[in-house]
Amino acid sequence: MGTKERSDGHPGTTRIEKDSLGEIRVPANAYYGAQTARAAENFPISGIRFDRFFIRAIGLIKQGAAIVNGELRLLDGPVAHAIARAAGEVVAGKWDEHFILDVYQTGSGTSTNMNLNEVIARRGQELLDPKAGSVRIHPNDHVNKGQSSNDVIPTAIQLALLLILREELAPALCELRDAFAAKSEAFRDIIKTGRTHLQDATPIRLGQEFLGYAGQCEKAVRRLGYAEKELCEVPLGGTAVGTATNTHSEFSRRVCAWVEKETGVPLRETDNHFQAQSCLDAVVFAGGAVRTAATALMKIANDIRWLGSGPRAGIGELELPAVQPGSSIMPGKVNPVIAESLIQVCAQVIGNDVVAAVGNTWGNFELNTMMPLIYLNTSRSARLLAAASANMSRKCVAGLKATERGPALVENALMLATALAPVLGYDRAAEIARHAAATGKTIYEAARSMTQLTDEELRALLDPARMV
């Protein structure tokens, strides 16, 4: 890296950086260098950058790498220390404005890896102990030592997703699970008509419905746990194609151990680098767990939306919190907007998962070349679903109230006839249900006129509480 400073302190001032392709102008106050500047020119695509979780993750890898390379005496102590300090500042978010590259870039993420290397090298130079003499910290030779974009970027992707799942999505789903569990207990004594195929079915407790919702959230969290185990096995140490060229045999194990100490995330080096670097299977598996959670939450949100429909011409068994006026023309209308927001997020998550899955098929020979795209979609899905789940918990589920409509409909429920089948047989019970439907009678009234069962026997058989 060659640098010629040209700075007069005014905005727009540049300096000249030099790389293997020649010279290029770089903003004078930028911590990045020539390769980042070239990438910025090459990819003016979306304006979307890698998020804070990713920058934090790759910063941790660079920090751990510097420390380990120092311990292994592959870097001089002062150089390793300066790089580690600079990388620590990256982890803390101090230099985020200098990570300028579009996520739609080289499919390996090499441009972003070099962006990190250049920023850390320049900042490390500032932090370097003067006693180190005239040492020049180099982005490739020092910051990237023992590494390749081909193993660092997928490792950073996996670590970033682990942090998102642990710090945002799993806690949000647990919060929603607990909110549903609380409502399950609150609604335990409310008996209503169950529904299958959108038709009346046997009675169910409203609390049992909400117990089902809590269970779906609980299972979603459990599946994220499976995904985390997959993500913890990382390709760091395989360098370019999985052969570990130019890296120490202890490098990956030690860096993973250092990251675990810092974050609590138990990273471990893969036992098959050729598998780990030619695909992002573990990432897509994690995205699948997020997608599955989204499908569950879409079902739940839609149930709540329908159960609160009305309030007079719909099902109306739930009263949803009124968080905002629902119409610009109809006074007094209130809509299930929080549930609808979650449903839209779930649809986006499902779409993102398709994109990530297609991206994973693009593992040509020894390297996947859609890594930035896969990360963008899986990380956005996890963070969107986390935000929408927490919002659903706080602004909808917490304020749900049961109405009298559910219990009021149970007495007229035709599927109470199910309780007569063990005594009268299926065909006779079906005949009673058809007669009740045709005449507008209750099942009790129809059975009283069509059977020899006593009032006492019928009331015992047709007790909804007994059926639930």
N, C-alpha and C positions, 0 to 999 in steps of 0.2 A: 504494500500500500504506500503510494507516494502522495504527499500533500503539499500544496503551495497555498499559503494563507493570503487572502485578499479581503481585508475587512476594514471598512472605514466607519463601522458602527451604525450605518443606515439600513433600514429595512430593504430586503431584496439583495443585499450584498452577498456575494458568493465566494467560494474558494474552489480551487481546482484539485480534484482527486484523480488518481491514476490507478488503473487495474490492468489486467492482462489484455484488455481490448483497447487501452489507451486512456486519454484524459476525458473527464466529464466535470461539468460544473455542479457544485453541491451548495445549498444554502450555508452561509458561513457559520451560523449558530447550530447547525444540525449535528447530532452525534453520530448519525449514520454516515456511510461513505459511498464509494463509487458503485458497488453492486446494487445497493439499495436504490440509489438514484436512477440507475438504468432500469431497474424493475418498475419504479414509479412511472417512468416514461412508457414502458412497455405495456403496462396493465391499467389504463385509465378506464376501468370497466364499470364498477358499481358504487364505489365509495364505501363499500362494506369492508371493515377490517377485522382481523382476528380479535376476539373479545378478551376481557381482562383475565378470565380463567385460563385461556391458552397462554397468554403472555406470562402469567404467573407460573404456569406449569413448565414452560420451556426455560424460564428464568431459574427455576429450581434445578432443572437438569444441568444448566450451564454452571450454576453455583456449585452443585455437587461434583461436577466434572473437574472444576478447577481445584477444589479441595483434595479430591482423590488423586489427581495428577501431581499435586504437590506432595502428597503422602508417598506416592510411588517414585518420587524424585524425577518425574518426567517434565516437570516445570520447576524453575527456580522458585524458592520460597516466596520472595517478595512479589514476583509476577503472579504466582498462584493466589497469593493473598489479595492483591489488587483486583484481579479478575473476580474472585469470590465476593469481594465487597461490592464491586460494580453490579454483579449479577443479583446480589441481595437487594440492591436498590431497585433493580428491574422487578423483582418479586414483589416489592412493596408498592410498585406503581409509580415510582418517581419519574420515569422517563417514557411513559406511555405515548406522549405526543410525538415521539420520534419513531414509533412503529407505524409507518405510514402506508404500508402496502395493501393493495386490494386483495381480498381473499380469492378472487378469480385470477389465478396466476399460474406459474409452473406447477404441474400436477403433483410434484414431489414436495412442494413447499420449500424448495431450496432458497428462494428469494427471501422468505421470511426468516429462515435459519440464518442467512447471511446478514439480514437486518439486525437480528439479535447480536450476532458476532461482532458486527461493526460498532454498534452502540456500546456494547460492553467493553470492547477494546479501547475505544476513545475515552470512555469514562474511567476505565481502569488505568489508562495512561495518566490521567489527572490524579488518581489516587496512589500511584506507584511511589513507593518510598524512594526519596532522592538518593539514598545509599545504593540503590540498584544500578546507578550509573546511567549510561546512555541506552539502556534496553528499550526497544520499541515493541510494544505489545501488538501482535499481529492477529487479525480476526481469524484467520485460518490456522496458522501455526500454533497459536497459543489458546485462544478462546475455544476453538473447535477441535482441539487436540483429542485424538482417540475417538472422534465422532464423524458421522456423515449425516447429511440431511435425511438420508434414506432410513436411518434408525432413530435419529433424534426427533424428527417430526411425528412419526406414528407414536413414539413413546410419549411425546408431549400431548398428542391428541388423547391418548388413553388416560394419562394422568389428569388432564383437564376435565374429561368426562367423569372420572372418578370423583373429583372435587365437586363438580356440579351435582352429581347424584347424591353425594353424602351431605353437602351443605345446603342444597336448595330443594331438590325434588323429593327425596325420601322424607325430610322433615315436613314438607307441605302435605304429602300424602298421609303421613301419620296424623297431622293436625286434622285433616278432613276425616280420616277414619275415626278419630276420637269424637269429632262433632257428630258423626252419624251414630256412634255408639251411645252418646249421651241422649240423642233423640230416641234411639231404640228403647232405652230405659224409660224415658218420659212418656212414650206412646205405648207402653207395654199393655195397658188395660183397654186400649181402644181396638175393638173388633170391627172389621169392615169386610167388604166383599173382595175376594181375590180375583185376579183376571188372568186368563191364558188365551192366546189368540185374539186378544182385545175383547173377549167375551167373558161374561160372569163365570166365576169358578167358585170353589168352596171358600168358606171364610178364612181370613188370616188376620193376625194382629198387625196393626200399623207398625208396631215396634218390631215385628218380625221382618217386615219389608226393609226397615232401616237397618236391621241386623245384617241383612243380605248386602246392603250397600257398604256397611263397615267391613264386611268380609271381603268384598271385592278390593277395597283399598288395602286391606291387610295383605292379600295375595299379591297385589301390585308391588308392595314394598318388598315382599319376599323374593319376587322375580328380579327386582333390581339388585338384590343381594347376590343372586346367581350371576347376573351380568357383571357385578363388581369383581367377582372372583376371576372371570374371564379377562377383564380389563387389567388386572394386576400383573398378568404375565406379559412382559414388554420386550420389544426387539432391540433395546439398547445394547450395544456391544457388537452388533453384526456388521457395522459400517456399511459399505457400499452395496453389497449383494448378499450379505449374510455370512461371509467367510471370515469376518473379524480382522480384515486387513488393517494394519497400522493402529491397532489398539492392544492394550495390555490385557492379559487373560483375567486379571482381577478387577479391571475397570468397571464393568457393568455391575457386578455383584456389589462392589463397594458403593457405587453411586446410588443404586437402588436402596441399599441399607441406610445411606445418609438421608435420602428423600423420605423414607419411612420414619426416621427419627424426627424429621422436621414436620411432617404432615400427619403421621399416623396411618398413612396409606401403605399397605404391605406390598410394594412393588417387588417383583422377582424377574430375573432374566429368563427368557424363554429357553426351552431345551431344543427348540427347532427354529433357528433364525431364518431358514429358507422359507418356512411357512409364514412366520410372523411378519416378514418384510414384503412378501409378494401379495399380501391381502390385508384387509382390515376387517376380517371376520368377527373378531371380538367386539369391534366398535358397532358393526351392523347388528350383532346379537344384542348388544345393549340398546341400540335404537329400537329393536323389536320389542324389548321389554317396555320401553317408553311408549311405543305404539299400542301395545296391549293394554297398558294402563289408560291410554287415551280412549280406546274403544269402550273400556269399562265405564269411564267417567262420562262419556257421551250418552251411554245407556241410562246411567243414573240421573244425569241432568235432564234428560228428556222425560224420564219417569216423573221427576219432581215438577217439571213444567206442565205435564198433562194432569197430574194429581191436583195441581193448583189452578187448573183451567176453569174459566167461568167469569165471575164467581157464581152466576146463576144459571147460565146455559151450558156449563161444562161439568166436569167431574166434581170439582170444588171440595175435595176432601182435605186439602191443605190450604192454608193461607200463607202466601209468601210475603216476605217483608216488602213494604212499599218504599223503594229506594229512590224513585224518580217518577215524574209524570210519564204516562205511557203513550200519549197521543197529542199531536199538535192541533187536532180538530175535535176529538171526543173528550169532553171534560170528565175528570174522575177516573179515567182509564189507567190501570196499572199493569205493566207487563213483566214477565219473568226474565228481566234483562240480564241478571247475573248468570242464570242458567244458560241463556243464549250465548253469552260471552264465552263460557266454558265450552259449549258445543262447537263454536267456531274455532277455538284453539285446538280442540281435538281433531277437527277436520284438517287443520293445517299440519298437525303432527303426523297424521296418517299420510298426507301428501309428502311431507319431508322424508318419511321413512322410505317411500318409493324411490325418491331421488338418491338417498344414501345406498339403497340396495343396488340400483343401477350403477352407481359409482364403484361399488365393490367388485362388480364384474370386470372392471377396467384394470385388473391386476395383470398387466402384460409381462410374462416371464418373471423377472426377479423384483418387480416393483409395481405397486399400485400408483397410478398417475391421476387420481382424483381425490387425493387426501384432503386438500383444503375444502372441497365441496362436501365431502362426507362429514367432516367435522362441523362445518357451518350448519348443516341440516340437523345432525344429531344433537349438537349443543343447543341450538335454538329450540328444538323440540322439548328438551328437558327443562330448559329455563322457562319457556312459555307455559308448559304444563304445570310447573311449580307455582308460578305466579297466579295462574287461573284457579288452581286447586285451593290455594290459600285464600284467594278472594271469594271463592264459592263457600268455603267454610265460614268465613267471617261475616260476609254480607248477605248470605242466603240461608244456609243450614242452621246457623245459630239462632236465627229469628223465625224459623218455621213454627207454625201453630196448626194443630189439628182442628177441623171443624166438626160439627155434629152430623154432617152429611153422610160420612162413611158408616157409622153405626146405624143411622136411620134407614139406610138401604138394605141392611142385612136381613131384616125380617121378611122383606119381599124377595129375597134372593132365591131364584129357582134352583140353584145348585145345592140348596139344603137337602134336596131330594137324594143326594148322594148318601146321606146318613141312613136312608130307608132301605138302600140296596141290600145290605147284609141280612135284613129281616124279611123283606118282601121279594127280593130278587131284582136284578137289573131291569128287566123288561117292565115289571109292575111299577118300579120307581120312575122309570122313564115315562110311562103312561100318566102317572100322577103329575110329573113336571109339565108334560104337554097340556094337560087339562088346566093346570094353574095358569100357564102362559095364555091359553086361549080365553080363559074366563076372567082373568085379572085377580084371581084368588091367590092367597099365599099358599105355600106348600103345606103348611099346617092345616089350612082350611080345606084344601083339596084332599089331603090324606084322611082328614076326619070324616069326610063324606064318602070316600071310596074304599075305606078299609075298616076292619074291626078293632083297630088299635084304640086304646083308651086315651083320654086327654093326658093322663099322667105319662103313659108310655110315649106318646108323640112329643110332649114337651121335653122329655128326657132325651129322646133320639135327636130332636131338632135343636137342641141347645147349642148355639154357635160356640160358646166357650168350651164345650166338650170337644168340638170339632177342631179347635186350634191347639 
